[in-house]
Every structure is written in structure tokens, then in C-alpha cells.
Amino acid sequence: MRRLKSLLYSQRLAPYVFIAPFVIVFLVFFLYPIASTIIMSFQRVVPGQTSFIGIDNYRKMWNNSFLTALKNSAVYMVCTCVILIPVPMVLAVMLNSKKMPAKGFFRSMLFLPALVCVVVAGITFRLIFGERPGALMNSLLAAFGAEPVKWLGGPVRWTTMFALVILCCWRWMGVNTMYYLSALQSIPEDLYESAELDGAGAWQRFRHISVPLVRPTTIYVLTISIYGGLAMFVESRMLFANTEVGNQALTIVGYLYRVGIRKMNYGLGSAIGIFLLVLTLAVNLIQLILTGFFRKE
Amino acid sequence: MKKVLALLLAMTLVIGCGAAFADAEPTEIEFWTFQDLHIAFYEAMAEEWNAQNPDRQIKLKSTPFPFEEMHENLGNALMAGTGAPDLVDIEFGKFANFMKGDIQLLPLNDIVEPELDNIVKARVDIYSKDGNYYGICFHVGAAVIYYNKELCESAGIDYTSIQTWDQYYEAAKTFKAANPEKYWMSVESSDIWHMWPQLAELGGDMTDAEGNATINTPEMAKVLEYNRKMVKEGLAVVAPGTYHHAPEFYAMMNEGSIASIVMPFWYIDRFTDYMPDLAGKIVSAPLPVWEAGEKRSVGQGGTGTAVTNQADDPELTKAFLGFCKLSKEGGIKLWQTLGFDPIRTEIWAMEDITHDPENRFVKYYASNPFDTLLQIKDEIVAVNNNEMLPTVLDTMKSVVLQKVYETDESIEDILSAAQADAEAEAF
């Protein structure tokens, strides 16, 4: 009994007990799947007859559909990063300004889309970007005297990408603005005041005080945007209601899902998954080096 | 403490006895499907079965899933060796995915073989491998052409006189001249139902009997050239929503903007359920042909119901499946509840069933669908199904058709690239 008591009150053991839930979850739900994905990427996985096939899956991966997926994901990632960093920054500055009326209202309005389920958003956007003249986007075009456009699966690819990027911006604008807002609020007010006394205009204050001081937030937002852009899947699937017309909205994860889950080629699917992991790590590593994340202050 | 123990003991006894009496309870059969309309049919058949077999009662536990999700869950459950249902609907285009490695479905030879003379054999052959049958189809899925009779007549076109695709094209021009805002035909940029029958008439297919992709063939090029010409000349519309199952398409067809579509017989309930305004206007007819003498139909799509190797009572599940899909009463019910062309062909000629004036399909159509079916009865060919097919269908749906109908790229280039893609992506 005393032994048990001393065990329960042991200071040596306690830390391990406290971190145990995380370690167990990590081992079971992260490490084990990653390890088994790596193994499966070198296998032909079929019921009862799974066998090792070397690097065949990695070789087979480089086909036209995959390259299309890679291109789509890359373009999408770049577009969303280019829009979803500067615009939220400016919005946050506006929301942070003392002159802004109805701040609380705008803050909650901006954040609202992030709370909408992707499935609902996808279906709504599908209707907005419908090809018939009565759909919202086409009736807007008609108001300017333009012909209706076949947005999804039409003759050109960029209309589809446009719809995807708009959906993404609508969804994440508020979240990124919140990140920047909290970063801006941690900048001491006296910096702006002394700059103003020295004759700095609004633009100069923004350029030389706000932008440099929110850099850690910029790096964070950029990192998650790169990851989010490359891993996008649900939006494109919902927008296209499960059809694959023209591979126009095919993303890397979309292709993984198509071959790995829908065609049950688990081996090839695993290889694509590992490739995506390496790609995302590499792009983010380069980005972190370039933005000076590892530089000693 | 003793009291608690005694209580526990008593409870164990009660539970134990419960298990002993459970034999008299109906056996539960777990059933998965991607089409909740199918459930009504199976539920009705289960009731019928229980009435006929008082000693082998069943209790059907049906779960509907979305299309892709059901096949994914099934694949994962069979791969994992646990979690799969007893009885399951597997769609034709997905079936080959389940024919890999050690097959996790049970052979149905003992129930199929005695009935082979009474059914369309092709509809079980497409779910077979190495002489074993693994699935039984709901229907023949004969491809037909549906006309909006009212629209045809408004342009002075007699649809019964259209025998060849050339005549069909001429009719299209006549129609367009009379109705510049409307379309004679609809094609799909993300699905294959509208063009596979045209291909089959020429003797072409998506794959050959050896399991090779046959995308880049003269037959395929001919069909796609023809359809592209229809689209480019404004005679055909690319289905809004990209395929004939999109809500946008249903809306356009329903408002009477399209005069005809090529779809399988099973499209019948899409008309009744999604296009109510066309009641009394839709007729079906045999497909036009390229040259006289070609077979005018092909079995399209389908759903093979299979029994998994995780079934609790395989014999009972198989017997129930046979009762649903192979028996005469099952076939009649299939027509009455789902509007399918049953694989048991004797039903096609049973006028009291097929021409029942109370039947909702008979009521909806301007002509009896079985009249068309009987005309083409001996001309329904089968398509090849093998492990290459899912990949070829993917390529057709994701690349080929969109490029053919929406861009000006040469068909020759599209097909040769697609052929290479499909070969590169084969499992």
C-alpha cells in the first residue's frame, strides 16, 4: 500500500503521466499511420496478396493527371498567398484604427464565413457560379452587358481557378484578419505617436512600424497558407459535386483520393501522400529560411 | 458483497437464457446501398420472404450512403477484414475494384447457374471472374433514346422515322430551324452514358476483352466527331452541370429545352422523379444506327448486389438475394417499384404487369417503355468489364469529353494522349 502511495505521489513519474495522453495519441494516430504509409508506398496493396514492388509507385506517379494536379495546387497556393496576406493586413489596420465606425460588427462579419461548413459553402458557391444565365455571377455579368460564362468545367481553366480562389478568400479572409488584428494590438501605441511627432504619414507608419512588427504573424500565416493551399481538397470536391470535368479542379489531395481511395490503389495513394508531405515541408523550409525565421536576432 | 455477487449471477443467467432463445429471432442481414430507392424494393422483398419462409425469418437492416462513400467504406472494410455488411450493392463501374487479390465477395454460382436460361446472361457475366459469379444485376439497362414527343411534333418531326444517325442529324437541323433557342440533343462533358451506346453500335468499347484500354480507336473518333459536330453547330447542348444527373440539367430538360437524349432504360425514374412537367410527353425509341444491320442497344451501367465473405449467414443471405433478383416475383417487383427492365425477360412480355394502367411509369410515358424493349430484345449487346475499366472511365470523364465538347483541340490528339494517360495510370 505504501509502495503504491509513493508511486502515485512520485515526482519522477508525474511528468510522464501528464504527457502520456499526448504521446499515446501521437503514436497511435500520427506515427503509426505515417510509418505504415511509408511502407505501403512501396507495396502493391490488394486483399490477401500484398507484395513489395520497390519504387514502382513513385515511378507511376508521374503521369499527366498528377502533373495537372500539381500545377493546379501550385497555382491555387500562390494565388491564395498573394491575396490572403496583404489584404487581411490592410483590413486589420482599418479595423484597428480609432476612426473606424462599427468595428465589432465588421469583425464578426469578417469572421463569420470561417464558421460555415465547407460543404454548405461549396454547394452555395456552385450555385453562385452556375452556368445558366440566372445564376448570381452570370446575372451580375448581365448587368454589365456581358454574356453568361460557363464558370465550372468550361472551355478555359482560369474561370474554375477563379471560383476556387474566391471561395478560399471568402472563407479565410476573416481568420487571417484576426491574426493580424491581434498582432497589431500588441504594438505599443507610443511608437506610432513618436513617429507622428517626427512627421511620419499614415503610409510611412504602416510601412515602417506595422509591417515589420507583425512579421512573426506574417510568417505564421504564410506557413499555414502554403500548407492549406497545397492540401486543398474539400472545396474543389464540393464545388464540382464529385464530377471531374476536365481535371480543372484536380488537386494533389484530389488525385490521392481518386487513385488511393476511389480506385483502391492504396500503394500509389500512399506514395502521393508521402510526396505531398515532402513537398510541403520543402516549400515551407525554403520560405522560412528566406523570411529569416532561423536567423539569430 | 454476497448480494451483489448473487445479483450478477442472476443477470448472467438471464442474459445466457436470452441468447439461447435468440434462435427463434429473425436473422439480421445488414445491407448497404448507395441508392435509397433500392431499399424500398429490398424491404418489400424481405416482407415477402418472411411470409413465405416462416422458419427462416430475416430482418433487413439497410443503410444508404452517398455513392462514392459507400464504395470507399466497403473497400476499406473488406481490406481490413472487418466492418463490412452481409449484402451490398456495388455499381458496375466500381465492380472491378473488388475483383483484385483474394476476392472478398462470395461466389454465387449455386443460385445463379440454375436460372441462367431464364435471365439475360450478360447481366451476371459482367460481375464474374474465372467462372465465378460475384454479383447479380438489378436490370438489363438497355440503352434507348428518349424523345420529347411534343417538341418533335412542334417542329414537324416524326421521331419513329429516324433510323440512322444521319437522319437524326437532319432532324436536328430541321428542329433547330423551327426552335432556334432550343436544342435537339444533349451531351455530357463529365459522363459517358450519352456516347457509350453509339460506340457499342460500331463494335467499339472502352476496353477490349483482354482488358486493354481502347480509347484511341477509329470507332471512338467517329462517335466523338459526330457529337462534336452537333455541339459546334448548336444542335446539341453540353448538359448544364456537365452530366445528365445534375440538377441544372434536370431543370433545363424539364422546361422543354431539349428534344432528345440517349440514356439507359433505368433513366426512367429520373424522369418521373425530377422532371414532372414532362409527364405525357416523353417516349422511348430504339437508338438510331450508323449503318443498317447494327445492333441497336447495349446493356448500360447496373448494380451488382453481392454477398461479402463477412456475412454472418452466407447461405441465408444468398438465398434471399436470389429470391430478390432472380425470381419471377422479384423481377415483377423491380419493374413496379423501381421501373427497371428486369433481367428475367419473361416479365417483359407479361402485358398485365408491363401495361398496368395504375403503374406510375406507365402513366408518365407517352408510349409504353416495354414496346421499345421488345423491339430491341435480341439486339442488346454487352460491354467488357475488367480491371482497366475504372481507369478508362476516369480518363473519359475527367479529360476526354470535356476537351472534345468544350475546346477545339483535335480529337486525334486528345485520344492518343488519353490512351497513353490511361495506360500509365492503370493499377
Interface residues (C-beta under 8 A of the other chain):
Chain A: V45 V46 P47 G48 Q49 T50 K60 N63 N64 S65 G130 E131 R132 K150 L152 G153 G154 P155 A241 N242 T243 E244 V245 G246 N247 Q248 L250 R258 V259 I261 R262 K263 M264 N265 Y266 L268
Chain B: F67 E68 H71 E72 G75 L78 M79 N97 K100 G101 D102 I103 Q104 S189 S190 D191 P240 G241 T242 Y243 A246 E248 A251 M252 P390 T391 D394 K397 S398 V399 L401 Q402 K403 E406 T407 A417 A420 D421 A424 E425 F427
